[in-house]
Amino acid sequence: MKRILKPVTYVLAAIYFVVDAVFMAVARPIARWVGRHSEFRRLRTWIRSLSPYASLALFSVPVIVLEPVKPVAAYLTATGQFLSGAVTFIVGELLKLVLVERLFHLTRDKLMRIRAFAWAYGKYAGAKAWLQATEAWRAIRALARAVKDAVARVRARLVGSFSGLAASRD
């Protein structure tokens, strides 16, 4: 039984990390954008003034509140509401990751003072590093870069043809 569960666990963990990595590619720029706005200056100051355990409690809120979005999205999808399920999953996951990313950025030093958090984060970072070192991960990254380059080439051609069209009209 243990021989069967170990590969299944690795596959599920890999899927989870890949989904989070895809969403983080979108969430990080949004989180940086939020971080640059001066309207949030007082809130950032207050968050940075918290103690390590208060920071942990605040850091946990978006995870606890928004993690149940995944099963809700799965339920909606399973009951035939594919669009609602997809939108629920995407919005909930992006919101969670943006909030977690910003809060982690603001409270990282204090959170790392908590031994259990630092240990868990070390395990998470190790698992992520292991996954990113696999051949499958490198292949997916190469494919993603190839797609990104192809999209950039098509976009450049389209922009060039539109600017040429506009110049010919003048």
Chimera marker file (.cmm) of the C-alpha trace (Angstrom):
<marker_set name="trace">
<marker id="1" x="0.000" y="0.000" z="0.000" r="1" g="1" b="0" radius="0.5"/>
<marker id="2" x="2.824" y="2.410" z="0.898" r="1" g="1" b="0" radius="0.5"/>
<marker id="3" x="4.454" y="1.783" z="-2.512" r="1" g="1" b="0" radius="0.5"/>
<marker id="4" x="1.235" y="2.887" z="-4.216" r="1" g="1" b="0" radius="0.5"/>
<marker id="5" x="0.603" y="5.945" z="-2.044" r="1" g="1" b="0" radius="0.5"/>
<marker id="6" x="4.085" y="7.426" z="-2.429" r="1" g="1" b="0" radius="0.5"/>
<marker id="7" x="3.896" y="8.036" z="-6.225" r="1" g="1" b="0" radius="0.5"/>
<marker id="8" x="0.303" y="9.253" z="-5.911" r="1" g="1" b="0" radius="0.5"/>
<marker id="9" x="1.401" y="11.717" z="-3.247" r="1" g="1" b="0" radius="0.5"/>
<marker id="10" x="4.225" y="12.963" z="-5.467" r="1" g="1" b="0" radius="0.5"/>
<marker id="11" x="1.864" y="13.422" z="-8.417" r="1" g="1" b="0" radius="0.5"/>
<marker id="12" x="-0.688" y="15.308" z="-6.303" r="1" g="1" b="0" radius="0.5"/>
<marker id="13" x="2.035" y="17.497" z="-4.803" r="1" g="1" b="0" radius="0.5"/>
<marker id="14" x="3.445" y="18.210" z="-8.256" r="1" g="1" b="0" radius="0.5"/>
<marker id="15" x="0.007" y="19.182" z="-9.579" r="1" g="1" b="0" radius="0.5"/>
<marker id="16" x="-0.547" y="21.455" z="-6.582" r="1" g="1" b="0" radius="0.5"/>
<marker id="17" x="2.845" y="23.157" z="-7.035" r="1" g="1" b="0" radius="0.5"/>
<marker id="18" x="2.353" y="23.570" z="-10.798" r="1" g="1" b="0" radius="0.5"/>
<marker id="19" x="-1.086" y="25.151" z="-10.324" r="1" g="1" b="0" radius="0.5"/>
<marker id="20" x="0.318" y="27.489" z="-7.662" r="1" g="1" b="0" radius="0.5"/>
<marker id="21" x="3.285" y="28.362" z="-9.896" r="1" g="1" b="0" radius="0.5"/>
<marker id="22" x="0.979" y="29.229" z="-12.790" r="1" g="1" b="0" radius="0.5"/>
<marker id="23" x="-1.178" y="31.420" z="-10.587" r="1" g="1" b="0" radius="0.5"/>
<marker id="24" x="1.860" y="33.024" z="-8.955" r="1" g="1" b="0" radius="0.5"/>
<marker id="25" x="3.036" y="34.174" z="-12.383" r="1" g="1" b="0" radius="0.5"/>
<marker id="26" x="-0.113" y="36.318" z="-12.484" r="1" g="1" b="0" radius="0.5"/>
<marker id="27" x="-0.380" y="37.106" z="-8.776" r="1" g="1" b="0" radius="0.5"/>
<marker id="28" x="3.143" y="38.508" z="-8.270" r="1" g="1" b="0" radius="0.5"/>
<marker id="29" x="2.754" y="41.462" z="-10.655" r="1" g="1" b="0" radius="0.5"/>
<marker id="30" x="-0.636" y="42.268" z="-9.108" r="1" g="1" b="0" radius="0.5"/>
<marker id="31" x="0.853" y="42.059" z="-5.612" r="1" g="1" b="0" radius="0.5"/>
<marker id="32" x="3.728" y="44.372" z="-6.646" r="1" g="1" b="0" radius="0.5"/>
<marker id="33" x="1.226" y="46.804" z="-8.153" r="1" g="1" b="0" radius="0.5"/>
<marker id="34" x="-0.735" y="46.861" z="-4.882" r="1" g="1" b="0" radius="0.5"/>
<marker id="35" x="2.513" y="47.318" z="-2.965" r="1" g="1" b="0" radius="0.5"/>
<marker id="36" x="3.455" y="50.425" z="-4.949" r="1" g="1" b="0" radius="0.5"/>
<marker id="37" x="0.287" y="52.333" z="-4.119" r="1" g="1" b="0" radius="0.5"/>
<marker id="38" x="0.672" y="54.956" z="-1.438" r="1" g="1" b="0" radius="0.5"/>
<marker id="39" x="-2.967" y="54.557" z="-0.371" r="1" g="1" b="0" radius="0.5"/>
<marker id="40" x="-1.875" y="51.391" z="1.430" r="1" g="1" b="0" radius="0.5"/>
<marker id="41" x="1.048" y="53.055" z="3.269" r="1" g="1" b="0" radius="0.5"/>
<marker id="42" x="-0.708" y="53.203" z="6.676" r="1" g="1" b="0" radius="0.5"/>
<marker id="43" x="-1.875" y="49.605" z="6.324" r="1" g="1" b="0" radius="0.5"/>
<marker id="44" x="1.676" y="48.452" z="5.458" r="1" g="1" b="0" radius="0.5"/>
<marker id="45" x="3.049" y="50.349" z="8.463" r="1" g="1" b="0" radius="0.5"/>
<marker id="46" x="0.506" y="48.705" z="10.756" r="1" g="1" b="0" radius="0.5"/>
<marker id="47" x="1.226" y="45.225" z="9.355" r="1" g="1" b="0" radius="0.5"/>
<marker id="48" x="4.973" y="45.708" z="9.791" r="1" g="1" b="0" radius="0.5"/>
<marker id="49" x="4.434" y="46.795" z="13.421" r="1" g="1" b="0" radius="0.5"/>
<marker id="50" x="2.818" y="43.474" z="14.378" r="1" g="1" b="0" radius="0.5"/>
<marker id="51" x="4.575" y="40.905" z="16.537" r="1" g="1" b="0" radius="0.5"/>
<marker id="52" x="5.643" y="37.582" z="14.970" r="1" g="1" b="0" radius="0.5"/>
<marker id="53" x="2.582" y="35.651" z="16.188" r="1" g="1" b="0" radius="0.5"/>
<marker id="54" x="0.175" y="38.439" z="15.255" r="1" g="1" b="0" radius="0.5"/>
<marker id="55" x="1.833" y="38.442" z="11.807" r="1" g="1" b="0" radius="0.5"/>
<marker id="56" x="1.268" y="34.687" z="11.607" r="1" g="1" b="0" radius="0.5"/>
<marker id="57" x="-2.392" y="35.108" z="12.530" r="1" g="1" b="0" radius="0.5"/>
<marker id="58" x="-2.846" y="37.796" z="9.887" r="1" g="1" b="0" radius="0.5"/>
<marker id="59" x="-0.917" y="35.731" z="7.315" r="1" g="1" b="0" radius="0.5"/>
<marker id="60" x="-3.215" y="32.771" z="8.022" r="1" g="1" b="0" radius="0.5"/>
<marker id="61" x="-6.476" y="34.651" z="7.402" r="1" g="1" b="0" radius="0.5"/>
<marker id="62" x="-6.454" y="34.621" z="3.567" r="1" g="1" b="0" radius="0.5"/>
<marker id="63" x="-5.392" y="30.981" z="3.537" r="1" g="1" b="0" radius="0.5"/>
<marker id="64" x="-8.129" y="29.919" z="5.964" r="1" g="1" b="0" radius="0.5"/>
<marker id="65" x="-10.835" y="32.038" z="4.331" r="1" g="1" b="0" radius="0.5"/>
<marker id="66" x="-9.948" y="31.431" z="0.673" r="1" g="1" b="0" radius="0.5"/>
<marker id="67" x="-8.628" y="27.849" z="0.637" r="1" g="1" b="0" radius="0.5"/>
<marker id="68" x="-12.198" y="26.427" z="0.744" r="1" g="1" b="0" radius="0.5"/>
<marker id="69" x="-12.763" y="28.088" z="-2.636" r="1" g="1" b="0" radius="0.5"/>
<marker id="70" x="-11.058" y="25.105" z="-4.304" r="1" g="1" b="0" radius="0.5"/>
<marker id="71" x="-13.595" y="22.494" z="-3.147" r="1" g="1" b="0" radius="0.5"/>
<marker id="72" x="-16.455" y="24.907" z="-3.917" r="1" g="1" b="0" radius="0.5"/>
<marker id="73" x="-15.099" y="25.347" z="-7.435" r="1" g="1" b="0" radius="0.5"/>
<marker id="74" x="-14.751" y="21.575" z="-7.778" r="1" g="1" b="0" radius="0.5"/>
<marker id="75" x="-18.359" y="21.121" z="-6.637" r="1" g="1" b="0" radius="0.5"/>
<marker id="76" x="-19.610" y="23.702" z="-9.133" r="1" g="1" b="0" radius="0.5"/>
<marker id="77" x="-17.669" y="22.016" z="-11.917" r="1" g="1" b="0" radius="0.5"/>
<marker id="78" x="-18.882" y="18.553" z="-10.907" r="1" g="1" b="0" radius="0.5"/>
<marker id="79" x="-22.491" y="19.715" z="-10.988" r="1" g="1" b="0" radius="0.5"/>
<marker id="80" x="-22.091" y="20.947" z="-14.549" r="1" g="1" b="0" radius="0.5"/>
<marker id="81" x="-21.495" y="24.620" z="-13.796" r="1" g="1" b="0" radius="0.5"/>
<marker id="82" x="-18.136" y="24.689" z="-15.565" r="1" g="1" b="0" radius="0.5"/>
<marker id="83" x="-17.869" y="28.434" z="-16.114" r="1" g="1" b="0" radius="0.5"/>
<marker id="84" x="-18.915" y="29.256" z="-12.548" r="1" g="1" b="0" radius="0.5"/>
<marker id="85" x="-16.478" y="26.673" z="-11.200" r="1" g="1" b="0" radius="0.5"/>
<marker id="86" x="-13.600" y="27.992" z="-13.309" r="1" g="1" b="0" radius="0.5"/>
<marker id="87" x="-14.284" y="31.637" z="-12.433" r="1" g="1" b="0" radius="0.5"/>
<marker id="88" x="-14.659" y="30.787" z="-8.729" r="1" g="1" b="0" radius="0.5"/>
<marker id="89" x="-11.371" y="28.877" z="-8.751" r="1" g="1" b="0" radius="0.5"/>
<marker id="90" x="-9.424" y="31.510" z="-10.700" r="1" g="1" b="0" radius="0.5"/>
<marker id="91" x="-10.685" y="34.533" z="-8.745" r="1" g="1" b="0" radius="0.5"/>
<marker id="92" x="-10.359" y="32.801" z="-5.357" r="1" g="1" b="0" radius="0.5"/>
<marker id="93" x="-6.876" y="31.469" z="-6.068" r="1" g="1" b="0" radius="0.5"/>
<marker id="94" x="-5.598" y="34.778" z="-7.445" r="1" g="1" b="0" radius="0.5"/>
<marker id="95" x="-7.049" y="36.719" z="-4.516" r="1" g="1" b="0" radius="0.5"/>
<marker id="96" x="-5.522" y="34.280" z="-2.038" r="1" g="1" b="0" radius="0.5"/>
<marker id="97" x="-2.115" y="34.338" z="-3.687" r="1" g="1" b="0" radius="0.5"/>
<marker id="98" x="-2.014" y="38.124" z="-4.017" r="1" g="1" b="0" radius="0.5"/>
<marker id="99" x="-2.904" y="38.573" z="-0.344" r="1" g="1" b="0" radius="0.5"/>
<marker id="100" x="-0.515" y="35.842" z="0.820" r="1" g="1" b="0" radius="0.5"/>
<marker id="101" x="2.293" y="37.185" z="-1.390" r="1" g="1" b="0" radius="0.5"/>
<marker id="102" x="1.909" y="40.742" z="-0.063" r="1" g="1" b="0" radius="0.5"/>
<marker id="103" x="1.563" y="39.638" z="3.559" r="1" g="1" b="0" radius="0.5"/>
<marker id="104" x="4.559" y="37.304" z="3.281" r="1" g="1" b="0" radius="0.5"/>
<marker id="105" x="6.621" y="40.087" z="1.731" r="1" g="1" b="0" radius="0.5"/>
<marker id="106" x="5.708" y="42.433" z="4.583" r="1" g="1" b="0" radius="0.5"/>
<marker id="107" x="6.089" y="39.940" z="7.452" r="1" g="1" b="0" radius="0.5"/>
<marker id="108" x="8.719" y="37.429" z="6.249" r="1" g="1" b="0" radius="0.5"/>
<marker id="109" x="11.403" y="38.397" z="8.775" r="1" g="1" b="0" radius="0.5"/>
<marker id="110" x="8.984" y="38.170" z="11.706" r="1" g="1" b="0" radius="0.5"/>
<marker id="111" x="7.452" y="34.913" z="10.474" r="1" g="1" b="0" radius="0.5"/>
<marker id="112" x="10.912" y="33.333" z="10.201" r="1" g="1" b="0" radius="0.5"/>
<marker id="113" x="11.447" y="34.042" z="13.916" r="1" g="1" b="0" radius="0.5"/>
<marker id="114" x="8.781" y="31.421" z="14.647" r="1" g="1" b="0" radius="0.5"/>
<marker id="115" x="10.613" y="28.101" z="14.621" r="1" g="1" b="0" radius="0.5"/>
<marker id="116" x="7.682" y="26.000" z="13.411" r="1" g="1" b="0" radius="0.5"/>
<marker id="117" x="6.956" y="28.421" z="10.563" r="1" g="1" b="0" radius="0.5"/>
<marker id="118" x="10.616" y="28.584" z="9.549" r="1" g="1" b="0" radius="0.5"/>
<marker id="119" x="10.791" y="24.765" z="9.582" r="1" g="1" b="0" radius="0.5"/>
<marker id="120" x="7.591" y="24.420" z="7.505" r="1" g="1" b="0" radius="0.5"/>
<marker id="121" x="8.752" y="27.094" z="5.071" r="1" g="1" b="0" radius="0.5"/>
<marker id="122" x="12.087" y="25.276" z="4.734" r="1" g="1" b="0" radius="0.5"/>
<marker id="123" x="10.241" y="22.058" z="3.889" r="1" g="1" b="0" radius="0.5"/>
<marker id="124" x="8.052" y="23.926" z="1.374" r="1" g="1" b="0" radius="0.5"/>
<marker id="125" x="11.097" y="25.573" z="-0.236" r="1" g="1" b="0" radius="0.5"/>
<marker id="126" x="12.870" y="22.205" z="-0.376" r="1" g="1" b="0" radius="0.5"/>
<marker id="127" x="9.903" y="20.495" z="-2.026" r="1" g="1" b="0" radius="0.5"/>
<marker id="128" x="9.598" y="23.341" z="-4.506" r="1" g="1" b="0" radius="0.5"/>
<marker id="129" x="13.338" y="23.159" z="-5.301" r="1" g="1" b="0" radius="0.5"/>
<marker id="130" x="13.094" y="19.387" z="-5.771" r="1" g="1" b="0" radius="0.5"/>
<marker id="131" x="10.136" y="19.768" z="-8.112" r="1" g="1" b="0" radius="0.5"/>
<marker id="132" x="11.862" y="22.493" z="-10.117" r="1" g="1" b="0" radius="0.5"/>
<marker id="133" x="14.936" y="20.271" z="-10.492" r="1" g="1" b="0" radius="0.5"/>
<marker id="134" x="12.959" y="17.472" z="-12.156" r="1" g="1" b="0" radius="0.5"/>
<marker id="135" x="13.173" y="16.828" z="-15.883" r="1" g="1" b="0" radius="0.5"/>
<marker id="136" x="9.403" y="17.267" z="-16.223" r="1" g="1" b="0" radius="0.5"/>
<marker id="137" x="9.529" y="20.735" z="-14.684" r="1" g="1" b="0" radius="0.5"/>
<marker id="138" x="12.390" y="21.784" z="-16.963" r="1" g="1" b="0" radius="0.5"/>
<marker id="139" x="10.481" y="20.489" z="-19.992" r="1" g="1" b="0" radius="0.5"/>
<marker id="140" x="7.355" y="22.437" z="-19.019" r="1" g="1" b="0" radius="0.5"/>
<marker id="141" x="9.431" y="25.593" z="-18.441" r="1" g="1" b="0" radius="0.5"/>
<marker id="142" x="11.079" y="25.199" z="-21.862" r="1" g="1" b="0" radius="0.5"/>
<marker id="143" x="7.667" y="24.729" z="-23.469" r="1" g="1" b="0" radius="0.5"/>
<marker id="144" x="6.318" y="27.803" z="-21.655" r="1" g="1" b="0" radius="0.5"/>
<marker id="145" x="9.297" y="29.877" z="-22.858" r="1" g="1" b="0" radius="0.5"/>
<marker id="146" x="8.760" y="28.655" z="-26.438" r="1" g="1" b="0" radius="0.5"/>
<marker id="147" x="5.065" y="29.593" z="-26.288" r="1" g="1" b="0" radius="0.5"/>
<marker id="148" x="5.901" y="32.999" z="-24.782" r="1" g="1" b="0" radius="0.5"/>
<marker id="149" x="8.458" y="33.644" z="-27.543" r="1" g="1" b="0" radius="0.5"/>
<marker id="150" x="5.989" y="32.573" z="-30.243" r="1" g="1" b="0" radius="0.5"/>
<marker id="151" x="3.303" y="34.878" z="-28.833" r="1" g="1" b="0" radius="0.5"/>
<marker id="152" x="5.818" y="37.752" z="-28.712" r="1" g="1" b="0" radius="0.5"/>
<marker id="153" x="6.777" y="37.158" z="-32.376" r="1" g="1" b="0" radius="0.5"/>
<marker id="154" x="3.121" y="37.079" z="-33.482" r="1" g="1" b="0" radius="0.5"/>
<marker id="155" x="2.383" y="40.196" z="-31.462" r="1" g="1" b="0" radius="0.5"/>
<marker id="156" x="5.376" y="42.019" z="-32.969" r="1" g="1" b="0" radius="0.5"/>
<marker id="157" x="4.219" y="41.084" z="-36.486" r="1" g="1" b="0" radius="0.5"/>
<marker id="158" x="0.693" y="42.281" z="-35.740" r="1" g="1" b="0" radius="0.5"/>
<marker id="159" x="1.892" y="45.561" z="-34.266" r="1" g="1" b="0" radius="0.5"/>
<marker id="160" x="4.226" y="46.028" z="-37.251" r="1" g="1" b="0" radius="0.5"/>
<marker id="161" x="1.483" y="45.372" z="-39.766" r="1" g="1" b="0" radius="0.5"/>
<marker id="162" x="-0.941" y="47.717" z="-37.983" r="1" g="1" b="0" radius="0.5"/>
<marker id="163" x="1.642" y="50.505" z="-37.784" r="1" g="1" b="0" radius="0.5"/>
<marker id="164" x="2.467" y="49.981" z="-41.471" r="1" g="1" b="0" radius="0.5"/>
<marker id="165" x="-1.229" y="50.158" z="-42.290" r="1" g="1" b="0" radius="0.5"/>
<marker id="166" x="-1.618" y="53.375" z="-40.313" r="1" g="1" b="0" radius="0.5"/>
<marker id="167" x="1.438" y="54.921" z="-42.009" r="1" g="1" b="0" radius="0.5"/>
<marker id="168" x="0.075" y="54.089" z="-45.473" r="1" g="1" b="0" radius="0.5"/>
<marker id="169" x="-3.178" y="55.904" z="-44.674" r="1" g="1" b="0" radius="0.5"/>
<marker id="170" x="-1.371" y="59.150" z="-43.776" r="1" g="1" b="0" radius="0.5"/>
<link id1="1" id2="2" r="1" g="1" b="0" radius="0.2"/>
<link id1="2" id2="3" r="1" g="1" b="0" radius="0.2"/>
<link id1="3" id2="4" r="1" g="1" b="0" radius="0.2"/>
<link id1="4" id2="5" r="1" g="1" b="0" radius="0.2"/>
<link id1="5" id2="6" r="1" g="1" b="0" radius="0.2"/>
<link id1="6" id2="7" r="1" g="1" b="0" radius="0.2"/>
<link id1="7" id2="8" r="1" g="1" b="0" radius="0.2"/>
<link id1="8" id2="9" r="1" g="1" b="0" radius="0.2"/>
<link id1="9" id2="10" r="1" g="1" b="0" radius="0.2"/>
<link id1="10" id2="11" r="1" g="1" b="0" radius="0.2"/>
<link id1="11" id2="12" r="1" g="1" b="0" radius="0.2"/>
<link id1="12" id2="13" r="1" g="1" b="0" radius="0.2"/>
<link id1="13" id2="14" r="1" g="1" b="0" radius="0.2"/>
<link id1="14" id2="15" r="1" g="1" b="0" radius="0.2"/>
<link id1="15" id2="16" r="1" g="1" b="0" radius="0.2"/>
<link id1="16" id2="17" r="1" g="1" b="0" radius="0.2"/>
<link id1="17" id2="18" r="1" g="1" b="0" radius="0.2"/>
<link id1="18" id2="19" r="1" g="1" b="0" radius="0.2"/>
<link id1="19" id2="20" r="1" g="1" b="0" radius="0.2"/>
<link id1="20" id2="21" r="1" g="1" b="0" radius="0.2"/>
<link id1="21" id2="22" r="1" g="1" b="0" radius="0.2"/>
<link id1="22" id2="23" r="1" g="1" b="0" radius="0.2"/>
<link id1="23" id2="24" r="1" g="1" b="0" radius="0.2"/>
<link id1="24" id2="25" r="1" g="1" b="0" radius="0.2"/>
<link id1="25" id2="26" r="1" g="1" b="0" radius="0.2"/>
<link id1="26" id2="27" r="1" g="1" b="0" radius="0.2"/>
<link id1="27" id2="28" r="1" g="1" b="0" radius="0.2"/>
<link id1="28" id2="29" r="1" g="1" b="0" radius="0.2"/>
<link id1="29" id2="30" r="1" g="1" b="0" radius="0.2"/>
<link id1="30" id2="31" r="1" g="1" b="0" radius="0.2"/>
<link id1="31" id2="32" r="1" g="1" b="0" radius="0.2"/>
<link id1="32" id2="33" r="1" g="1" b="0" radius="0.2"/>
<link id1="33" id2="34" r="1" g="1" b="0" radius="0.2"/>
<link id1="34" id2="35" r="1" g="1" b="0" radius="0.2"/>
<link id1="35" id2="36" r="1" g="1" b="0" radius="0.2"/>
<link id1="36" id2="37" r="1" g="1" b="0" radius="0.2"/>
<link id1="37" id2="38" r="1" g="1" b="0" radius="0.2"/>
<link id1="38" id2="39" r="1" g="1" b="0" radius="0.2"/>
<link id1="39" id2="40" r="1" g="1" b="0" radius="0.2"/>
<link id1="40" id2="41" r="1" g="1" b="0" radius="0.2"/>
<link id1="41" id2="42" r="1" g="1" b="0" radius="0.2"/>
<link id1="42" id2="43" r="1" g="1" b="0" radius="0.2"/>
<link id1="43" id2="44" r="1" g="1" b="0" radius="0.2"/>
<link id1="44" id2="45" r="1" g="1" b="0" radius="0.2"/>
<link id1="45" id2="46" r="1" g="1" b="0" radius="0.2"/>
<link id1="46" id2="47" r="1" g="1" b="0" radius="0.2"/>
<link id1="47" id2="48" r="1" g="1" b="0" radius="0.2"/>
<link id1="48" id2="49" r="1" g="1" b="0" radius="0.2"/>
<link id1="49" id2="50" r="1" g="1" b="0" radius="0.2"/>
<link id1="50" id2="51" r="1" g="1" b="0" radius="0.2"/>
<link id1="51" id2="52" r="1" g="1" b="0" radius="0.2"/>
<link id1="52" id2="53" r="1" g="1" b="0" radius="0.2"/>
<link id1="53" id2="54" r="1" g="1" b="0" radius="0.2"/>
<link id1="54" id2="55" r="1" g="1" b="0" radius="0.2"/>
<link id1="55" id2="56" r="1" g="1" b="0" radius="0.2"/>
<link id1="56" id2="57" r="1" g="1" b="0" radius="0.2"/>
<link id1="57" id2="58" r="1" g="1" b="0" radius="0.2"/>
<link id1="58" id2="59" r="1" g="1" b="0" radius="0.2"/>
<link id1="59" id2="60" r="1" g="1" b="0" radius="0.2"/>
<link id1="60" id2="61" r="1" g="1" b="0" radius="0.2"/>
<link id1="61" id2="62" r="1" g="1" b="0" radius="0.2"/>
<link id1="62" id2="63" r="1" g="1" b="0" radius="0.2"/>
<link id1="63" id2="64" r="1" g="1" b="0" radius="0.2"/>
<link id1="64" id2="65" r="1" g="1" b="0" radius="0.2"/>
<link id1="65" id2="66" r="1" g="1" b="0" radius="0.2"/>
<link id1="66" id2="67" r="1" g="1" b="0" radius="0.2"/>
<link id1="67" id2="68" r="1" g="1" b="0" radius="0.2"/>
<link id1="68" id2="69" r="1" g="1" b="0" radius="0.2"/>
<link id1="69" id2="70" r="1" g="1" b="0" radius="0.2"/>
<link id1="70" id2="71" r="1" g="1" b="0" radius="0.2"/>
<link id1="71" id2="72" r="1" g="1" b="0" radius="0.2"/>
<link id1="72" id2="73" r="1" g="1" b="0" radius="0.2"/>
<link id1="73" id2="74" r="1" g="1" b="0" radius="0.2"/>
<link id1="74" id2="75" r="1" g="1" b="0" radius="0.2"/>
<link id1="75" id2="76" r="1" g="1" b="0" radius="0.2"/>
<link id1="76" id2="77" r="1" g="1" b="0" radius="0.2"/>
<link id1="77" id2="78" r="1" g="1" b="0" radius="0.2"/>
<link id1="78" id2="79" r="1" g="1" b="0" radius="0.2"/>
<link id1="79" id2="80" r="1" g="1" b="0" radius="0.2"/>
<link id1="80" id2="81" r="1" g="1" b="0" radius="0.2"/>
<link id1="81" id2="82" r="1" g="1" b="0" radius="0.2"/>
<link id1="82" id2="83" r="1" g="1" b="0" radius="0.2"/>
<link id1="83" id2="84" r="1" g="1" b="0" radius="0.2"/>
<link id1="84" id2="85" r="1" g="1" b="0" radius="0.2"/>
<link id1="85" id2="86" r="1" g="1" b="0" radius="0.2"/>
<link id1="86" id2="87" r="1" g="1" b="0" radius="0.2"/>
<link id1="87" id2="88" r="1" g="1" b="0" radius="0.2"/>
<link id1="88" id2="89" r="1" g="1" b="0" radius="0.2"/>
<link id1="89" id2="90" r="1" g="1" b="0" radius="0.2"/>
<link id1="90" id2="91" r="1" g="1" b="0" radius="0.2"/>
<link id1="91" id2="92" r="1" g="1" b="0" radius="0.2"/>
<link id1="92" id2="93" r="1" g="1" b="0" radius="0.2"/>
<link id1="93" id2="94" r="1" g="1" b="0" radius="0.2"/>
<link id1="94" id2="95" r="1" g="1" b="0" radius="0.2"/>
<link id1="95" id2="96" r="1" g="1" b="0" radius="0.2"/>
<link id1="96" id2="97" r="1" g="1" b="0" radius="0.2"/>
<link id1="97" id2="98" r="1" g="1" b="0" radius="0.2"/>
<link id1="98" id2="99" r="1" g="1" b="0" radius="0.2"/>
<link id1="99" id2="100" r="1" g="1" b="0" radius="0.2"/>
<link id1="100" id2="101" r="1" g="1" b="0" radius="0.2"/>
<link id1="101" id2="102" r="1" g="1" b="0" radius="0.2"/>
<link id1="102" id2="103" r="1" g="1" b="0" radius="0.2"/>
<link id1="103" id2="104" r="1" g="1" b="0" radius="0.2"/>
<link id1="104" id2="105" r="1" g="1" b="0" radius="0.2"/>
<link id1="105" id2="106" r="1" g="1" b="0" radius="0.2"/>
<link id1="106" id2="107" r="1" g="1" b="0" radius="0.2"/>
<link id1="107" id2="108" r="1" g="1" b="0" radius="0.2"/>
<link id1="108" id2="109" r="1" g="1" b="0" radius="0.2"/>
<link id1="109" id2="110" r="1" g="1" b="0" radius="0.2"/>
<link id1="110" id2="111" r="1" g="1" b="0" radius="0.2"/>
<link id1="111" id2="112" r="1" g="1" b="0" radius="0.2"/>
<link id1="112" id2="113" r="1" g="1" b="0" radius="0.2"/>
<link id1="113" id2="114" r="1" g="1" b="0" radius="0.2"/>
<link id1="114" id2="115" r="1" g="1" b="0" radius="0.2"/>
<link id1="115" id2="116" r="1" g="1" b="0" radius="0.2"/>
<link id1="116" id2="117" r="1" g="1" b="0" radius="0.2"/>
<link id1="117" id2="118" r="1" g="1" b="0" radius="0.2"/>
<link id1="118" id2="119" r="1" g="1" b="0" radius="0.2"/>
<link id1="119" id2="120" r="1" g="1" b="0" radius="0.2"/>
<link id1="120" id2="121" r="1" g="1" b="0" radius="0.2"/>
<link id1="121" id2="122" r="1" g="1" b="0" radius="0.2"/>
<link id1="122" id2="123" r="1" g="1" b="0" radius="0.2"/>
<link id1="123" id2="124" r="1" g="1" b="0" radius="0.2"/>
<link id1="124" id2="125" r="1" g="1" b="0" radius="0.2"/>
<link id1="125" id2="126" r="1" g="1" b="0" radius="0.2"/>
<link id1="126" id2="127" r="1" g="1" b="0" radius="0.2"/>
<link id1="127" id2="128" r="1" g="1" b="0" radius="0.2"/>
<link id1="128" id2="129" r="1" g="1" b="0" radius="0.2"/>
<link id1="129" id2="130" r="1" g="1" b="0" radius="0.2"/>
<link id1="130" id2="131" r="1" g="1" b="0" radius="0.2"/>
<link id1="131" id2="132" r="1" g="1" b="0" radius="0.2"/>
<link id1="132" id2="133" r="1" g="1" b="0" radius="0.2"/>
<link id1="133" id2="134" r="1" g="1" b="0" radius="0.2"/>
<link id1="134" id2="135" r="1" g="1" b="0" radius="0.2"/>
<link id1="135" id2="136" r="1" g="1" b="0" radius="0.2"/>
<link id1="136" id2="137" r="1" g="1" b="0" radius="0.2"/>
<link id1="137" id2="138" r="1" g="1" b="0" radius="0.2"/>
<link id1="138" id2="139" r="1" g="1" b="0" radius="0.2"/>
<link id1="139" id2="140" r="1" g="1" b="0" radius="0.2"/>
<link id1="140" id2="141" r="1" g="1" b="0" radius="0.2"/>
<link id1="141" id2="142" r="1" g="1" b="0" radius="0.2"/>
<link id1="142" id2="143" r="1" g="1" b="0" radius="0.2"/>
<link id1="143" id2="144" r="1" g="1" b="0" radius="0.2"/>
<link id1="144" id2="145" r="1" g="1" b="0" radius="0.2"/>
<link id1="145" id2="146" r="1" g="1" b="0" radius="0.2"/>
<link id1="146" id2="147" r="1" g="1" b="0" radius="0.2"/>
<link id1="147" id2="148" r="1" g="1" b="0" radius="0.2"/>
<link id1="148" id2="149" r="1" g="1" b="0" radius="0.2"/>
<link id1="149" id2="150" r="1" g="1" b="0" radius="0.2"/>
<link id1="150" id2="151" r="1" g="1" b="0" radius="0.2"/>
<link id1="151" id2="152" r="1" g="1" b="0" radius="0.2"/>
<link id1="152" id2="153" r="1" g="1" b="0" radius="0.2"/>
<link id1="153" id2="154" r="1" g="1" b="0" radius="0.2"/>
<link id1="154" id2="155" r="1" g="1" b="0" radius="0.2"/>
<link id1="155" id2="156" r="1" g="1" b="0" radius="0.2"/>
<link id1="156" id2="157" r="1" g="1" b="0" radius="0.2"/>
<link id1="157" id2="158" r="1" g="1" b="0" radius="0.2"/>
<link id1="158" id2="159" r="1" g="1" b="0" radius="0.2"/>
<link id1="159" id2="160" r="1" g="1" b="0" radius="0.2"/>
<link id1="160" id2="161" r="1" g="1" b="0" radius="0.2"/>
<link id1="161" id2="162" r="1" g="1" b="0" radius="0.2"/>
<link id1="162" id2="163" r="1" g="1" b="0" radius="0.2"/>
<link id1="163" id2="164" r="1" g="1" b="0" radius="0.2"/>
<link id1="164" id2="165" r="1" g="1" b="0" radius="0.2"/>
<link id1="165" id2="166" r="1" g="1" b="0" radius="0.2"/>
<link id1="166" id2="167" r="1" g="1" b="0" radius="0.2"/>
<link id1="167" id2="168" r="1" g="1" b="0" radius="0.2"/>
<link id1="168" id2="169" r="1" g="1" b="0" radius="0.2"/>
<link id1="169" id2="170" r="1" g="1" b="0" radius="0.2"/>
</marker_set>
